[in-house]
Amino acid sequence: MATHYDCIVIGTGPGGYETAIRASQLDMKTAVIEKNKLGGVCLNVGCIPTKALLKSAEVMAQAEHLSDYGLELDGTVTPNFAKVIERSRNTANKMNKGVQYLMNKNNIDVIQGHGRLTDPNTVEVSPSVTMDGEEVGEETTVTGDTVIIATGARAREIPPLPIDGEKVISYKEAMLQTEQPDRLLVVGAGAIGVEFAYFYHHMGTEVTIVEVEDHLVPVEDEEVSRVLERSYKKKGINVMTGAMLQGVEEHNGELRAEIQVGDDTEYVECDQVLSAVGVTGNIEDLGLEELGIETENSYITIDEYGETTVDGVYAIGDVAGGPWLAHKASHEGTTCVEHIAGHDVQPINFDNIPGCTYCQPQIASVGYTEAEAKEAGYDIRVGKFPFSASGKAAALGHTEGFAKVIFDKKYGEFLGCHIVGNEATELIAEVVVARKLETTGHEIMEAIHPHPTLSEAIMEATHVAYDQPMNI
């Protein structure tokens, strides 16, 4: 194994390992340093295993409605919580091996241990302990022409809710624990909060969501939020919005959460609390302060190509700030390394990064919300097509939700799209590509969409925006 590299990447989440692959493709001698497991949070205790959990919950939800499909089942379907967790772990472990294969395939050296910069071109590596309790790595020092920090982020803690990993848990414990709580309080109704609320509810846990803002998934279009809230309440999930957690204490052998709702104080009894109030960057013990690398609010300060305030040191992904999305990290990393290689690349357009939430109904969005577009001064066209009018949605038995599109009246610019419903996270890619290509509303209407498909909802919503409704 070499000791000097053209490029060293610290961290192997989706941003880190794809950055390393692109660097290798650009003929850079590349190494990655990983103190935990290859694949980072996303692959091991994030994006991938949570989707496996959510699929189990989705199947469970459908099993409860077999009669709607003309199917009969003798007896009942019951979740085996431990096996559901085991399936999720098997999925993650398989993908972990896939990253190791990709490192080998692309001739990337994998150095296990904790990496710390001692100067802009030198990284000291020390042994570390993985999430499985395995000690990995050894004392070594490597140098590189360029160092890219991709150490990601972890669950943020708030003063009223210190995480102990047992009674008060983060997303990590929520997906790894094999004992299921009878009652779960979820604090925070962003993507992580509503996804775990959906999962645990369909596993049979009594779930309450507490959100300080006045609607669930606060970054989403308010109409989308209202659909999700109605759906969750109909399922039997207790939703408390405009509510602030004051603290949690043990009371008569159980947890008792004090919650302020307006001028009133309410108490919720539960067995476990999931803290889902955001993330904080992993900037500790990287040598940043000693090198003079600037940070702000736990995130590394970077320019439009990922370079920090120290020449030759870059940062990408969650550690460099939001949006905290795997696909943003990956694209940010490849843009960064292509810029380093001297390619003529454009900075990322952060307005065209899609956000996805994988509960049911799913949520996907990109670009301006209706309120944001008006605030920005656009004269807009808005079209909305309900899945209740979609033949494919009716055939699937998933008619909840809608697709909503927003266009600029003057030029037809595709300003934004917001989808809530079945397979929303798959449908949004059409809009991302359309916006990248500067496609207008007329071109969306003129593009022949296959029938019957859910994708027609985007075309149909566009027809509505242009006062040419076809199927509503």
Summary of the structure (lengths in Angstrom):
residues: 472
radius of gyration: 23.5
end to end distance: 64.1
largest distance: 67.5
contacts: 1649
relative contact order: 0.11
helix: 35%
strand: 29%
